[in-house]
Amino acid sequence: MTLGECIKKARQKVFLTQSAFADELSVSLSTVSRWEADKSKPNLVAMKEIKNFCSKYSLPYNAIEVAWLNQEDNTNE
């Protein structure tokens, strides 16, 4: 499963739209859209917010972390 798929799955498990998820993480809707499409990956600060989100909703975080660590960064971040 790709990082984008892992993030989308976590978001959908708590029935949030991309917009509501973006608000939870204090990022833009377009940022969440790019993550889920695997066009970019979260930076370290965003990963901490995703971890907090997973903890808040009792969601597994490990798969997201592993996918993040294994994804090649093909962006100009």
PDB file of N, H, CA, C and O in Angstrom:
ATOM      1  N   MET A   1       0.848  -1.179   0.000  1.00  0.00           N
ATOM      2  CA  MET A   1       0.000   0.000   0.000  1.00  0.00           C
ATOM      3  C   MET A   1       0.897   1.246   0.000  1.00  0.00           C
ATOM      4  O   MET A   1       1.874   1.317   0.745  1.00  0.00           O
ATOM      5  N   THR A   2       0.557   2.210  -0.831  1.00  0.00           N
ATOM      6  H   THR A   2      -0.237   2.153  -1.436  1.00  0.00           H
ATOM      7  CA  THR A   2       1.365   3.428  -0.910  1.00  0.00           C
ATOM      8  C   THR A   2       1.063   4.341   0.273  1.00  0.00           C
ATOM      9  O   THR A   2       0.079   4.151   0.988  1.00  0.00           O
ATOM     10  N   LEU A   3       1.920   5.326   0.463  1.00  0.00           N
ATOM     11  H   LEU A   3       2.719   5.480  -0.118  1.00  0.00           H
ATOM     12  CA  LEU A   3       1.712   6.299   1.530  1.00  0.00           C
ATOM     13  C   LEU A   3       0.374   7.007   1.344  1.00  0.00           C
ATOM     14  O   LEU A   3      -0.382   7.171   2.302  1.00  0.00           O
ATOM     15  N   GLY A   4       0.083   7.422   0.128  1.00  0.00           N
ATOM     16  H   GLY A   4       0.697   7.288  -0.650  1.00  0.00           H
ATOM     17  CA  GLY A   4      -1.181   8.102  -0.140  1.00  0.00           C
ATOM     18  C   GLY A   4      -2.390   7.248   0.206  1.00  0.00           C
ATOM     19  O   GLY A   4      -3.369   7.744   0.765  1.00  0.00           O
ATOM     20  N   GLU A   5      -2.322   5.974  -0.125  1.00  0.00           N
ATOM     21  H   GLU A   5      -1.528   5.572  -0.580  1.00  0.00           H
ATOM     22  CA  GLU A   5      -3.413   5.057   0.206  1.00  0.00           C
ATOM     23  C   GLU A   5      -3.563   4.895   1.711  1.00  0.00           C
ATOM     24  O   GLU A   5      -4.682   4.822   2.219  1.00  0.00           O
ATOM     25  N   CYS A   6      -2.446   4.839   2.427  1.00  0.00           N
ATOM     26  H   CYS A   6      -1.537   4.899   2.015  1.00  0.00           H
ATOM     27  CA  CYS A   6      -2.481   4.721   3.891  1.00  0.00           C
ATOM     28  C   CYS A   6      -3.120   5.950   4.535  1.00  0.00           C
ATOM     29  O   CYS A   6      -3.930   5.829   5.454  1.00  0.00           O
ATOM     30  N   ILE A   7      -2.752   7.123   4.048  1.00  0.00           N
ATOM     31  H   ILE A   7      -2.094   7.221   3.301  1.00  0.00           H
ATOM     32  CA  ILE A   7      -3.310   8.363   4.585  1.00  0.00           C
ATOM     33  C   ILE A   7      -4.806   8.432   4.293  1.00  0.00           C
ATOM     34  O   ILE A   7      -5.601   8.777   5.167  1.00  0.00           O
ATOM     35  N   LYS A   8      -5.182   8.104   3.061  1.00  0.00           N
ATOM     36  H   LYS A   8      -4.537   7.823   2.351  1.00  0.00           H
ATOM     37  CA  LYS A   8      -6.600   8.133   2.681  1.00  0.00           C
ATOM     38  C   LYS A   8      -7.411   7.155   3.525  1.00  0.00           C
ATOM     39  O   LYS A   8      -8.510   7.482   3.972  1.00  0.00           O
ATOM     40  N   LYS A   9      -6.884   5.979   3.739  1.00  0.00           N
ATOM     41  H   LYS A   9      -5.991   5.713   3.376  1.00  0.00           H
ATOM     42  CA  LYS A   9      -7.582   4.962   4.526  1.00  0.00           C
ATOM     43  C   LYS A   9      -7.800   5.447   5.961  1.00  0.00           C
ATOM     44  O   LYS A   9      -8.881   5.262   6.520  1.00  0.00           O
ATOM     45  N   ALA A  10      -6.785   6.063   6.555  1.00  0.00           N
ATOM     46  H   ALA A  10      -5.907   6.213   6.101  1.00  0.00           H
ATOM     47  CA  ALA A  10      -6.921   6.585   7.922  1.00  0.00           C
ATOM     48  C   ALA A  10      -7.995   7.672   7.963  1.00  0.00           C
ATOM     49  O   ALA A  10      -8.825   7.694   8.872  1.00  0.00           O
ATOM     50  N   ARG A  11      -7.978   8.562   6.989  1.00  0.00           N
ATOM     51  H   ARG A  11      -7.303   8.544   6.251  1.00  0.00           H
ATOM     52  CA  ARG A  11      -8.969   9.640   6.921  1.00  0.00           C
ATOM     53  C   ARG A  11     -10.375   9.074   6.775  1.00  0.00           C
ATOM     54  O   ARG A  11     -11.302   9.522   7.450  1.00  0.00           O
ATOM     55  N   GLN A  12     -10.532   8.105   5.910  1.00  0.00           N
ATOM     56  H   GLN A  12      -9.780   7.741   5.361  1.00  0.00           H
ATOM     57  CA  GLN A  12     -11.859   7.546   5.645  1.00  0.00           C
ATOM     58  C   GLN A  12     -12.395   6.717   6.813  1.00  0.00           C
ATOM     59  O   GLN A  12     -13.609   6.600   6.981  1.00  0.00           O
ATOM     60  N   LYS A  13     -11.506   6.145   7.616  1.00  0.00           N
ATOM     61  H   LYS A  13     -10.520   6.240   7.479  1.00  0.00           H
ATOM     62  CA  LYS A  13     -11.952   5.345   8.761  1.00  0.00           C
ATOM     63  C   LYS A  13     -12.736   6.170   9.774  1.00  0.00           C
ATOM     64  O   LYS A  13     -13.566   5.634  10.509  1.00  0.00           O
ATOM     65  N   VAL A  14     -12.470   7.476   9.812  1.00  0.00           N
ATOM     66  H   VAL A  14     -11.796   7.911   9.215  1.00  0.00           H
ATOM     67  CA  VAL A  14     -13.219   8.341  10.728  1.00  0.00           C
ATOM     68  C   VAL A  14     -14.190   9.237   9.961  1.00  0.00           C
ATOM     69  O   VAL A  14     -14.689  10.228  10.495  1.00  0.00           O
ATOM     70  N   PHE A  15     -14.451   8.875   8.700  1.00  0.00           N
ATOM     71  H   PHE A  15     -14.046   8.070   8.267  1.00  0.00           H
ATOM     72  CA  PHE A  15     -15.474   9.518   7.869  1.00  0.00           C
ATOM     73  C   PHE A  15     -15.246  11.021   7.695  1.00  0.00           C
ATOM     74  O   PHE A  15     -16.186  11.812   7.776  1.00  0.00           O
ATOM     75  N   LEU A  16     -14.005  11.401   7.458  1.00  0.00           N
ATOM     76  H   LEU A  16     -13.242  10.759   7.392  1.00  0.00           H
ATOM     77  CA  LEU A  16     -13.690  12.805   7.227  1.00  0.00           C
ATOM     78  C   LEU A  16     -13.479  13.061   5.738  1.00  0.00           C
ATOM     79  O   LEU A  16     -12.941  12.220   5.018  1.00  0.00           O
ATOM     80  N   THR A  17     -13.910  14.227   5.298  1.00  0.00           N
ATOM     81  H   THR A  17     -14.347  14.909   5.883  1.00  0.00           H
ATOM     82  CA  THR A  17     -13.590  14.665   3.943  1.00  0.00           C
ATOM     83  C   THR A  17     -12.125  15.104   3.934  1.00  0.00           C
ATOM     84  O   THR A  17     -11.511  15.276   4.986  1.00  0.00           O
ATOM     85  N   GLN A  18     -11.583  15.280   2.744  1.00  0.00           N
ATOM     86  H   GLN A  18     -12.082  15.139   1.889  1.00  0.00           H
ATOM     87  CA  GLN A  18     -10.216  15.792   2.660  1.00  0.00           C
ATOM     88  C   GLN A  18     -10.122  17.160   3.324  1.00  0.00           C
ATOM     89  O   GLN A  18      -9.125  17.470   3.977  1.00  0.00           O
ATOM     90  N   SER A  19     -11.142  17.967   3.162  1.00  0.00           N
ATOM     91  H   SER A  19     -11.952  17.715   2.631  1.00  0.00           H
ATOM     92  CA  SER A  19     -11.154  19.307   3.742  1.00  0.00           C
ATOM     93  C   SER A  19     -11.138  19.260   5.269  1.00  0.00           C
ATOM     94  O   SER A  19     -10.376  19.990   5.904  1.00  0.00           O
ATOM     95  N   ALA A  20     -11.966  18.414   5.853  1.00  0.00           N
ATOM     96  H   ALA A  20     -12.585  17.822   5.337  1.00  0.00           H
ATOM     97  CA  ALA A  20     -12.019  18.288   7.310  1.00  0.00           C
ATOM     98  C   ALA A  20     -10.703  17.715   7.845  1.00  0.00           C
ATOM     99  O   ALA A  20     -10.217  18.133   8.896  1.00  0.00           O
ATOM    100  N   PHE A  21     -10.141  16.768   7.120  1.00  0.00           N
ATOM    101  H   PHE A  21     -10.536  16.428   6.266  1.00  0.00           H
ATOM    102  CA  PHE A  21      -8.853  16.189   7.510  1.00  0.00           C
ATOM    103  C   PHE A  21      -7.763  17.256   7.458  1.00  0.00           C
ATOM    104  O   PHE A  21      -6.927  17.343   8.358  1.00  0.00           O
ATOM    105  N   ALA A  22      -7.776  18.060   6.405  1.00  0.00           N
ATOM    106  H   ALA A  22      -8.454  17.989   5.674  1.00  0.00           H
ATOM    107  CA  ALA A  22      -6.803  19.143   6.278  1.00  0.00           C
ATOM    108  C   ALA A  22      -6.920  20.104   7.455  1.00  0.00           C
ATOM    109  O   ALA A  22      -5.907  20.546   7.998  1.00  0.00           O
ATOM    110  N   ASP A  23      -8.141  20.429   7.850  1.00  0.00           N
ATOM    111  H   ASP A  23      -8.964  20.070   7.409  1.00  0.00           H
ATOM    112  CA  ASP A  23      -8.352  21.306   9.003  1.00  0.00           C
ATOM    113  C   ASP A  23      -7.787  20.689  10.280  1.00  0.00           C
ATOM    114  O   ASP A  23      -7.169  21.380  11.090  1.00  0.00           O
ATOM    115  N   GLU A  24      -8.003  19.387  10.453  1.00  0.00           N
ATOM    116  H   GLU A  24      -8.505  18.826   9.794  1.00  0.00           H
ATOM    117  CA  GLU A  24      -7.481  18.681  11.641  1.00  0.00           C
ATOM    118  C   GLU A  24      -5.958  18.786  11.725  1.00  0.00           C
ATOM    119  O   GLU A  24      -5.396  18.898  12.815  1.00  0.00           O
ATOM    120  N   LEU A  25      -5.298  18.749  10.568  1.00  0.00           N
ATOM    121  H   LEU A  25      -5.755  18.658   9.683  1.00  0.00           H
ATOM    122  CA  LEU A  25      -3.833  18.747  10.534  1.00  0.00           C
ATOM    123  C   LEU A  25      -3.231  20.139  10.327  1.00  0.00           C
ATOM    124  O   LEU A  25      -2.011  20.302  10.333  1.00  0.00           O
ATOM    125  N   SER A  26      -4.093  21.132  10.147  1.00  0.00           N
ATOM    126  H   SER A  26      -5.084  21.000  10.142  1.00  0.00           H
ATOM    127  CA  SER A  26      -3.650  22.506   9.891  1.00  0.00           C
ATOM    128  C   SER A  26      -2.815  22.610   8.612  1.00  0.00           C
ATOM    129  O   SER A  26      -1.779  23.274   8.572  1.00  0.00           O
ATOM    130  N   VAL A  27      -3.302  21.932   7.570  1.00  0.00           N
ATOM    131  H   VAL A  27      -4.143  21.392   7.603  1.00  0.00           H
ATOM    132  CA  VAL A  27      -2.694  22.029   6.240  1.00  0.00           C
ATOM    133  C   VAL A  27      -3.797  22.369   5.253  1.00  0.00           C
ATOM    134  O   VAL A  27      -4.973  22.383   5.617  1.00  0.00           O
ATOM    135  N   SER A  28      -3.430  22.641   4.015  1.00  0.00           N
ATOM    136  H   SER A  28      -2.474  22.629   3.720  1.00  0.00           H
ATOM    137  CA  SER A  28      -4.435  22.985   3.013  1.00  0.00           C
ATOM    138  C   SER A  28      -5.059  21.736   2.398  1.00  0.00           C
ATOM    139  O   SER A  28      -4.489  20.646   2.440  1.00  0.00           O
ATOM    140  N   LEU A  29      -6.234  21.925   1.833  1.00  0.00           N
ATOM    141  H   LEU A  29      -6.698  22.810   1.799  1.00  0.00           H
ATOM    142  CA  LEU A  29      -6.916  20.848   1.130  1.00  0.00           C
ATOM    143  C   LEU A  29      -6.057  20.319  -0.009  1.00  0.00           C
ATOM    144  O   LEU A  29      -5.992  19.109  -0.223  1.00  0.00           O
ATOM    145  N   SER A  30      -5.398  21.212  -0.741  1.00  0.00           N
ATOM    146  H   SER A  30      -5.451  22.195  -0.567  1.00  0.00           H
ATOM    147  CA  SER A  30      -4.564  20.773  -1.860  1.00  0.00           C
ATOM    148  C   SER A  30      -3.384  19.927  -1.391  1.00  0.00           C
ATOM    149  O   SER A  30      -2.929  19.036  -2.107  1.00  0.00           O
ATOM    150  N   THR A  31      -2.894  20.207  -0.194  1.00  0.00           N
ATOM    151  H   THR A  31      -3.263  20.931   0.389  1.00  0.00           H
ATOM    152  CA  THR A  31      -1.799  19.407   0.367  1.00  0.00           C
ATOM    153  C   THR A  31      -2.265  17.977   0.603  1.00  0.00           C
ATOM    154  O   THR A  31      -1.579  17.028   0.224  1.00  0.00           O
ATOM    155  N   VAL A  32      -3.418  17.822   1.221  1.00  0.00           N
ATOM    156  H   VAL A  32      -3.976  18.593   1.529  1.00  0.00           H
ATOM    157  CA  VAL A  32      -3.966  16.479   1.471  1.00  0.00           C
ATOM    158  C   VAL A  32      -4.210  15.765   0.140  1.00  0.00           C
ATOM    159  O   VAL A  32      -3.920  14.577   0.004  1.00  0.00           O
ATOM    160  N   SER A  33      -4.737  16.486  -0.824  1.00  0.00           N
ATOM    161  H   SER A  33      -4.973  17.452  -0.713  1.00  0.00           H
ATOM    162  CA  SER A  33      -4.994  15.898  -2.141  1.00  0.00           C
ATOM    163  C   SER A  33      -3.700  15.392  -2.776  1.00  0.00           C
ATOM    164  O   SER A  33      -3.674  14.297  -3.337  1.00  0.00           O
ATOM    165  N   ARG A  34      -2.632  16.178  -2.693  1.00  0.00           N
ATOM    166  H   ARG A  34      -2.654  17.067  -2.237  1.00  0.00           H
ATOM    167  CA  ARG A  34      -1.334  15.756  -3.255  1.00  0.00           C
ATOM    168  C   ARG A  34      -0.782  14.540  -2.512  1.00  0.00           C
ATOM    169  O   ARG A  34      -0.223  13.637  -3.135  1.00  0.00           O
ATOM    170  N   TRP A  35      -0.933  14.509  -1.193  1.00  0.00           N
ATOM    171  H   TRP A  35      -1.387  15.243  -0.687  1.00  0.00           H
ATOM    172  CA  TRP A  35      -0.468  13.341  -0.427  1.00  0.00           C
ATOM    173  C   TRP A  35      -1.194  12.086  -0.882  1.00  0.00           C
ATOM    174  O   TRP A  35      -0.567  11.064  -1.162  1.00  0.00           O
ATOM    175  N   GLU A  36      -2.530  12.167  -0.955  1.00  0.00           N
ATOM    176  H   GLU A  36      -3.039  12.997  -0.728  1.00  0.00           H
ATOM    177  CA  GLU A  36      -3.324  10.985  -1.288  1.00  0.00           C
ATOM    178  C   GLU A  36      -3.103  10.521  -2.724  1.00  0.00           C
ATOM    179  O   GLU A  36      -3.310   9.350  -3.040  1.00  0.00           O
ATOM    180  N   ALA A  37      -2.688  11.427  -3.581  1.00  0.00           N
ATOM    181  H   ALA A  37      -2.520  12.379  -3.324  1.00  0.00           H
ATOM    182  CA  ALA A  37      -2.383  11.070  -4.976  1.00  0.00           C
ATOM    183  C   ALA A  37      -0.918  10.668  -5.140  1.00  0.00           C
ATOM    184  O   ALA A  37      -0.470  10.405  -6.256  1.00  0.00           O
ATOM    185  N   ASP A  38      -0.176  10.619  -4.043  1.00  0.00           N
ATOM    186  H   ASP A  38      -0.540  10.832  -3.136  1.00  0.00           H
ATOM    187  CA  ASP A  38       1.251  10.282  -4.042  1.00  0.00           C
ATOM    188  C   ASP A  38       2.073  11.237  -4.915  1.00  0.00           C
ATOM    189  O   ASP A  38       3.064  10.836  -5.525  1.00  0.00           O
ATOM    190  N   LYS A  39       1.650  12.497  -4.968  1.00  0.00           N
ATOM    191  H   LYS A  39       0.844  12.823  -4.473  1.00  0.00           H
ATOM    192  CA  LYS A  39       2.403  13.503  -5.711  1.00  0.00           C
ATOM    193  C   LYS A  39       3.380  14.244  -4.812  1.00  0.00           C
ATOM    194  O   LYS A  39       4.299  14.906  -5.294  1.00  0.00           O
ATOM    195  N   SER A  40       3.181  14.131  -3.516  1.00  0.00           N
ATOM    196  H   SER A  40       2.435  13.593  -3.124  1.00  0.00           H
ATOM    197  CA  SER A  40       4.126  14.677  -2.534  1.00  0.00           C
ATOM    198  C   SER A  40       3.953  13.873  -1.258  1.00  0.00           C
ATOM    199  O   SER A  40       3.016  13.086  -1.123  1.00  0.00           O
ATOM    200  N   LYS A  41       4.859  14.079  -0.337  1.00  0.00           N
ATOM    201  H   LYS A  41       5.620  14.718  -0.447  1.00  0.00           H
ATOM    202  CA  LYS A  41       4.721  13.380   0.930  1.00  0.00           C
ATOM    203  C   LYS A  41       4.826  14.385   2.076  1.00  0.00           C
ATOM    204  O   LYS A  41       5.463  15.430   1.940  1.00  0.00           O
ATOM    205  N   PRO A  42       4.199  14.059   3.198  1.00  0.00           N
ATOM    206  CA  PRO A  42       4.215  14.981   4.334  1.00  0.00           C
ATOM    207  C   PRO A  42       5.634  15.218   4.843  1.00  0.00           C
ATOM    208  O   PRO A  42       6.474  14.319   4.816  1.00  0.00           O
ATOM    209  N   ASN A  43       5.885  16.430   5.301  1.00  0.00           N
ATOM    210  H   ASN A  43       5.202  17.160   5.323  1.00  0.00           H
ATOM    211  CA  ASN A  43       7.172  16.706   5.941  1.00  0.00           C
ATOM    212  C   ASN A  43       7.117  16.193   7.378  1.00  0.00           C
ATOM    213  O   ASN A  43       6.095  15.656   7.805  1.00  0.00           O
ATOM    214  N   LEU A  44       8.193  16.352   8.113  1.00  0.00           N
ATOM    215  H   LEU A  44       9.023  16.789   7.765  1.00  0.00           H
ATOM    216  CA  LEU A  44       8.266  15.810   9.465  1.00  0.00           C
ATOM    217  C   LEU A  44       7.214  16.416  10.390  1.00  0.00           C
ATOM    218  O   LEU A  44       6.620  15.703  11.199  1.00  0.00           O
ATOM    219  N   VAL A  45       6.980  17.711  10.282  1.00  0.00           N
ATOM    220  H   VAL A  45       7.463  18.291   9.625  1.00  0.00           H
ATOM    221  CA  VAL A  45       5.966  18.369  11.118  1.00  0.00           C
ATOM    222  C   VAL A  45       4.589  17.782  10.821  1.00  0.00           C
ATOM    223  O   VAL A  45       3.828  17.493  11.744  1.00  0.00           O
ATOM    224  N   ALA A  46       4.266  17.604   9.546  1.00  0.00           N
ATOM    225  H   ALA A  46       4.884  17.839   8.796  1.00  0.00           H
ATOM    226  CA  ALA A  46       2.980  17.029   9.161  1.00  0.00           C
ATOM    227  C   ALA A  46       2.862  15.582   9.641  1.00  0.00           C
ATOM    228  O   ALA A  46       1.785  15.146  10.050  1.00  0.00           O
ATOM    229  N   MET A  47       3.960  14.845   9.590  1.00  0.00           N
ATOM    230  H   MET A  47       4.835  15.198   9.258  1.00  0.00           H
ATOM    231  CA  MET A  47       3.922  13.462  10.079  1.00  0.00           C
ATOM    232  C   MET A  47       3.611  13.414  11.572  1.00  0.00           C
ATOM    233  O   MET A  47       2.909  12.512  12.029  1.00  0.00           O
ATOM    234  N   LYS A  48       4.122  14.366  12.325  1.00  0.00           N
ATOM    235  H   LYS A  48       4.692  15.099  11.953  1.00  0.00           H
ATOM    236  CA  LYS A  48       3.800  14.431  13.756  1.00  0.00           C
ATOM    237  C   LYS A  48       2.309  14.709  13.945  1.00  0.00           C
ATOM    238  O   LYS A  48       1.680  14.151  14.844  1.00  0.00           O
ATOM    239  N   GLU A  49       1.749  15.566  13.102  1.00  0.00           N
ATOM    240  H   GLU A  49       2.260  16.019  12.371  1.00  0.00           H
ATOM    241  CA  GLU A  49       0.312  15.853  13.174  1.00  0.00           C
ATOM    242  C   GLU A  49      -0.513  14.620  12.787  1.00  0.00           C
ATOM    243  O   GLU A  49      -1.548  14.346  13.395  1.00  0.00           O
ATOM    244  N   ILE A  50      -0.053  13.884  11.781  1.00  0.00           N
ATOM    245  H   ILE A  50       0.788  14.107  11.287  1.00  0.00           H
ATOM    246  CA  ILE A  50      -0.752  12.655  11.380  1.00  0.00           C
ATOM    247  C   ILE A  50      -0.684  11.637  12.518  1.00  0.00           C
ATOM    248  O   ILE A  50      -1.661  10.941  12.794  1.00  0.00           O
ATOM    249  N   LYS A  51       0.453  11.555  13.165  1.00  0.00           N
ATOM    250  H   LYS A  51       1.247  12.121  12.941  1.00  0.00           H
ATOM    251  CA  LYS A  51       0.580  10.632  14.307  1.00  0.00           C
ATOM    252  C   LYS A  51      -0.382  11.023  15.418  1.00  0.00           C
ATOM    253  O   LYS A  51      -1.030  10.161  16.012  1.00  0.00           O
ATOM    254  N   ASN A  52      -0.477  12.316  15.701  1.00  0.00           N
ATOM    255  H   ASN A  52       0.050  13.015  15.219  1.00  0.00           H
ATOM    256  CA  ASN A  52      -1.422  12.789  16.722  1.00  0.00           C
ATOM    257  C   ASN A  52      -2.865  12.488  16.316  1.00  0.00           C
ATOM    258  O   ASN A  52      -3.685  12.104  17.150  1.00  0.00           O
ATOM    259  N   PHE A  53      -3.165  12.667  15.031  1.00  0.00           N
ATOM    260  H   PHE A  53      -2.498  12.979  14.354  1.00  0.00           H
ATOM    261  CA  PHE A  53      -4.494  12.360  14.504  1.00  0.00           C
ATOM    262  C   PHE A  53      -4.816  10.877  14.727  1.00  0.00           C
ATOM    263  O   PHE A  53      -5.899  10.536  15.203  1.00  0.00           O
ATOM    264  N   CYS A  54      -3.885  10.019  14.386  1.00  0.00           N
ATOM    265  H   CYS A  54      -3.005  10.296  14.000  1.00  0.00           H
ATOM    266  CA  CYS A  54      -4.085   8.574  14.557  1.00  0.00           C
ATOM    267  C   CYS A  54      -4.285   8.221  16.024  1.00  0.00           C
ATOM    268  O   CYS A  54      -5.132   7.394  16.361  1.00  0.00           O
ATOM    269  N   SER A  55      -3.511   8.843  16.885  1.00  0.00           N
ATOM    270  H   SER A  55      -2.823   9.515  16.612  1.00  0.00           H
ATOM    271  CA  SER A  55      -3.641   8.600  18.316  1.00  0.00           C
ATOM    272  C   SER A  55      -5.013   9.063  18.826  1.00  0.00           C
ATOM    273  O   SER A  55      -5.666   8.359  19.596  1.00  0.00           O
ATOM    274  N   LYS A  56      -5.433  10.232  18.397  1.00  0.00           N
ATOM    275  H   LYS A  56      -4.902  10.804  17.771  1.00  0.00           H
ATOM    276  CA  LYS A  56      -6.718  10.806  18.805  1.00  0.00           C
ATOM    277  C   LYS A  56      -7.886   9.894  18.445  1.00  0.00           C
ATOM    278  O   LYS A  56      -8.829   9.746  19.223  1.00  0.00           O
ATOM    279  N   TYR A  57      -7.818   9.283  17.265  1.00  0.00           N
ATOM    280  H   TYR A  57      -7.052   9.403  16.633  1.00  0.00           H
ATOM    281  CA  TYR A  57      -8.910   8.438  16.787  1.00  0.00           C
ATOM    282  C   TYR A  57      -8.617   6.940  16.929  1.00  0.00           C
ATOM    283  O   TYR A  57      -9.325   6.113  16.355  1.00  0.00           O
ATOM    284  N   SER A  58      -7.584   6.595  17.685  1.00  0.00           N
ATOM    285  H   SER A  58      -7.009   7.267  18.151  1.00  0.00           H
ATOM    286  CA  SER A  58      -7.203   5.193  17.916  1.00  0.00           C
ATOM    287  C   SER A  58      -7.010   4.428  16.609  1.00  0.00           C
ATOM    288  O   SER A  58      -7.497   3.309  16.449  1.00  0.00           O
ATOM    289  N   LEU A  59      -6.291   5.053  15.681  1.00  0.00           N
ATOM    290  H   LEU A  59      -5.895   5.962  15.811  1.00  0.00           H
ATOM    291  CA  LEU A  59      -5.985   4.431  14.394  1.00  0.00           C
ATOM    292  C   LEU A  59      -4.535   3.963  14.381  1.00  0.00           C
ATOM    293  O   LEU A  59      -3.684   4.578  15.024  1.00  0.00           O
ATOM    294  N   PRO A  60      -4.243   2.885  13.660  1.00  0.00           N
ATOM    295  CA  PRO A  60      -2.853   2.449  13.564  1.00  0.00           C
ATOM    296  C   PRO A  60      -2.016   3.449  12.764  1.00  0.00           C
ATOM    297  O   PRO A  60      -2.449   3.941  11.722  1.00  0.00           O
ATOM    298  N   TYR A  61      -0.835   3.737  13.256  1.00  0.00           N
ATOM    299  H   TYR A  61      -0.484   3.337  14.103  1.00  0.00           H
ATOM    300  CA  TYR A  61       0.059   4.699  12.612  1.00  0.00           C
ATOM    301  C   TYR A  61       1.228   4.017  11.917  1.00  0.00           C
ATOM    302  O   TYR A  61       1.808   4.580  10.989  1.00  0.00           O
ATOM    303  N   ASN A  62       1.576   2.832  12.347  1.00  0.00           N
ATOM    304  H   ASN A  62       1.105   2.374  13.102  1.00  0.00           H
ATOM    305  CA  ASN A  62       2.786   2.156  11.882  1.00  0.00           C
ATOM    306  C   ASN A  62       2.865   2.037  10.353  1.00  0.00           C
ATOM    307  O   ASN A  62       3.918   2.297   9.771  1.00  0.00           O
ATOM    308  N   ALA A  63       1.774   1.652   9.705  1.00  0.00           N
ATOM    309  H   ALA A  63       0.918   1.442  10.177  1.00  0.00           H
ATOM    310  CA  ALA A  63       1.795   1.483   8.244  1.00  0.00           C
ATOM    311  C   ALA A  63       2.084   2.810   7.541  1.00  0.00           C
ATOM    312  O   ALA A  63       2.785   2.846   6.530  1.00  0.00           O
ATOM    313  N   ILE A  64       1.541   3.891   8.081  1.00  0.00           N
ATOM    314  H   ILE A  64       0.971   3.863   8.902  1.00  0.00           H
ATOM    315  CA  ILE A  64       1.790   5.220   7.502  1.00  0.00           C
ATOM    316  C   ILE A  64       3.266   5.578   7.651  1.00  0.00           C
ATOM    317  O   ILE A  64       3.898   6.062   6.712  1.00  0.00           O
ATOM    318  N   GLU A  65       3.797   5.337   8.831  1.00  0.00           N
ATOM    319  H   GLU A  65       3.283   4.944   9.594  1.00  0.00           H
ATOM    320  CA  GLU A  65       5.206   5.656   9.093  1.00  0.00           C
ATOM    321  C   GLU A  65       6.133   4.844   8.194  1.00  0.00           C
ATOM    322  O   GLU A  65       7.076   5.387   7.618  1.00  0.00           O
ATOM    323  N   VAL A  66       5.871   3.566   8.075  1.00  0.00           N
ATOM    324  H   VAL A  66       5.105   3.125   8.543  1.00  0.00           H
ATOM    325  CA  VAL A  66       6.700   2.695   7.231  1.00  0.00           C
ATOM    326  C   VAL A  66       6.623   3.142   5.772  1.00  0.00           C
ATOM    327  O   VAL A  66       7.645   3.211   5.089  1.00  0.00           O
ATOM    328  N   ALA A  67       5.422   3.443   5.297  1.00  0.00           N
ATOM    329  H   ALA A  67       4.592   3.387   5.852  1.00  0.00           H
ATOM    330  CA  ALA A  67       5.258   3.899   3.909  1.00  0.00           C
ATOM    331  C   ALA A  67       5.994   5.224   3.699  1.00  0.00           C
ATOM    332  O   ALA A  67       6.607   5.431   2.652  1.00  0.00           O
ATOM    333  N   TRP A  68       5.939   6.120   4.684  1.00  0.00           N
ATOM    334  H   TRP A  68       5.441   5.953   5.535  1.00  0.00           H
ATOM    335  CA  TRP A  68       6.623   7.416   4.592  1.00  0.00           C
ATOM    336  C   TRP A  68       8.139   7.225   4.512  1.00  0.00           C
ATOM    337  O   TRP A  68       8.818   7.875   3.717  1.00  0.00           O
ATOM    338  N   LEU A  69       8.653   6.326   5.345  1.00  0.00           N
ATOM    339  H   LEU A  69       8.101   5.798   5.991  1.00  0.00           H
ATOM    340  CA  LEU A  69      10.095   6.079   5.365  1.00  0.00           C
ATOM    341  C   LEU A  69      10.573   5.406   4.081  1.00  0.00           C
ATOM    342  O   LEU A  69      11.708   5.618   3.653  1.00  0.00           O
ATOM    343  N   ASN A  70       9.718   4.602   3.472  1.00  0.00           N
ATOM    344  H   ASN A  70       8.796   4.430   3.819  1.00  0.00           H
ATOM    345  CA  ASN A  70      10.113   3.845   2.279  1.00  0.00           C
ATOM    346  C   ASN A  70       9.831   4.555   0.962  1.00  0.00           C
ATOM    347  O   ASN A  70      10.343   4.148  -0.081  1.00  0.00           O
ATOM    348  N   GLN A  71       9.022   5.612   0.998  1.00  0.00           N
ATOM    349  H   GLN A  71       8.606   5.942   1.846  1.00  0.00           H
ATOM    350  CA  GLN A  71       8.675   6.308  -0.249  1.00  0.00           C
ATOM    351  C   GLN A  71       9.826   7.176  -0.708  1.00  0.00           C
ATOM    352  O   GLN A  71      10.395   7.949   0.063  1.00  0.00           O
ATOM    353  N   GLU A  72      10.152   7.034  -1.961  1.00  0.00           N
ATOM    354  H   GLU A  72       9.690   6.406  -2.587  1.00  0.00           H
ATOM    355  CA  GLU A  72      11.186   7.905  -2.536  1.00  0.00           C
ATOM    356  C   GLU A  72      10.620   9.283  -2.703  1.00  0.00           C
ATOM    357  O   GLU A  72       9.476   9.443  -3.128  1.00  0.00           O
ATOM    358  N   ASP A  73      11.397  10.273  -2.376  1.00  0.00           N
ATOM    359  H   ASP A  73      12.326  10.143  -2.030  1.00  0.00           H
ATOM    360  CA  ASP A  73      10.951  11.656  -2.492  1.00  0.00           C
ATOM    361  C   ASP A  73      11.275  12.166  -3.884  1.00  0.00           C
ATOM    362  O   ASP A  73      12.417  12.526  -4.170  1.00  0.00           O
ATOM    363  N   ASN A  74      10.263  12.196  -4.757  1.00  0.00           N
ATOM    364  H   ASN A  74       9.336  11.903  -4.525  1.00  0.00           H
ATOM    365  CA  ASN A  74      10.432  12.667  -6.127  1.00  0.00           C
ATOM    366  C   ASN A  74       9.971  14.105  -6.297  1.00  0.00           C
ATOM    367  O   ASN A  74       9.754  14.570  -7.416  1.00  0.00           O
ATOM    368  N   THR A  75       9.822  14.809  -5.173  1.00  0.00           N
ATOM    369  H   THR A  75       9.998  14.432  -4.264  1.00  0.00           H
ATOM    370  CA  THR A  75       9.337  16.184  -5.230  1.00  0.00           C
ATOM    371  C   THR A  75      10.470  17.144  -4.929  1.00  0.00           C
ATOM    372  O   THR A  75      11.562  16.734  -4.535  1.00  0.00           O
ATOM    373  N   ASN A  76      10.204  18.398  -5.116  1.00  0.00           N
ATOM    374  H   ASN A  76       9.317  18.731  -5.436  1.00  0.00           H
ATOM    375  CA  ASN A  76      11.188  19.441  -4.841  1.00  0.00           C
ATOM    376  C   ASN A  76      10.900  20.142  -3.527  1.00  0.00           C
ATOM    377  O   ASN A  76      10.971  21.369  -3.458  1.00  0.00           O
ATOM    378  N   GLU A  77      10.578  19.395  -2.489  1.00  0.00           N
ATOM    379  H   GLU A  77      10.521  18.398  -2.545  1.00  0.00           H
ATOM    380  CA  GLU A  77      10.255  19.967  -1.184  1.00  0.00           C
ATOM    381  C   GLU A  77      11.494  20.491  -0.506  1.00  0.00           C
ATOM    382  O   GLU A  77      11.415  21.011   0.607  1.00  0.00           O
TER     383      GLU A  77
END
